Amino acid sequence: MIKKYPRTMMAIHWITLIAVATAYITSGNPIKEPQLGTIHLLSGGTVFVLFCLRCIAFLALHKDFPKNQILGKFQHFAFKSVKVLLYALLIIVPVSGFIALSSITQHYVFFGLNLPLIFSVYGIHGLGNIHQVLGNIFIYLVGLHACAALFHHFVVKDNVLKSML
């Protein structure tokens, strides 16, 4: 029986966590706080790229994933629901951030390059708020995901957490 995820998936998982945490810590208006904004955009872009790599790695490696015991119907439903939401938000939050940035400026210089922004959304108010709400929902789901892993480790005492370490 396979006990651990492939190293590629583990690396993507933990680097994504670091990028998400960095993006969350540096959140704010990138126009008003350019240094933090640059870090935030870099982190969000990293999450986007890692999501794409995660999808490719999943297609290539999913047969090598550990098969963990599901405790019941509710746990199976919760597992599938949170997984789908996490994957969806891994792509929606960075894309909504790019759209939100496009709504507040027509030019943004990122490491000396002008970002190709979406001019049709410039001036549409509230897109940054949508991005922020989605980001907060994502962080709550990440916390729920971490609590579930700890529950499995300390209460159920199975291999779920260890399979990703």
Sequence and secondary structure as in RCSB ss.txt:
>XXXX:A:sequence
MIKKYPRTMMAIHWITLIAVATAYITSGNPIKEPQLGTIHLLSGGTVFVLFCLRCIAFLALHKDFPKNQILGKFQ
HFAFKSVKVLLYALLIIVPVSGFIALSSITQHYVFFGLNLPLIFSVYGIHGLGNIHQVLGNIFIYLVGLHACAAL
FHHFVVKDNVLKSML
>XXXX:A:secstr
   S  HHHHHHHHHHHHHHHHHHHT S TTTSHHHHHHHHHHHHHHHHHHHHHHHHHHHHGGGS       HHH
HHHHHHHHHHHHHHHHHHHHHHHHHHHHH S  EETTEE    GGGTT TTHHHHHHHHHHHHHHHHHHHHHHHH
HIIIII  STTGGG 
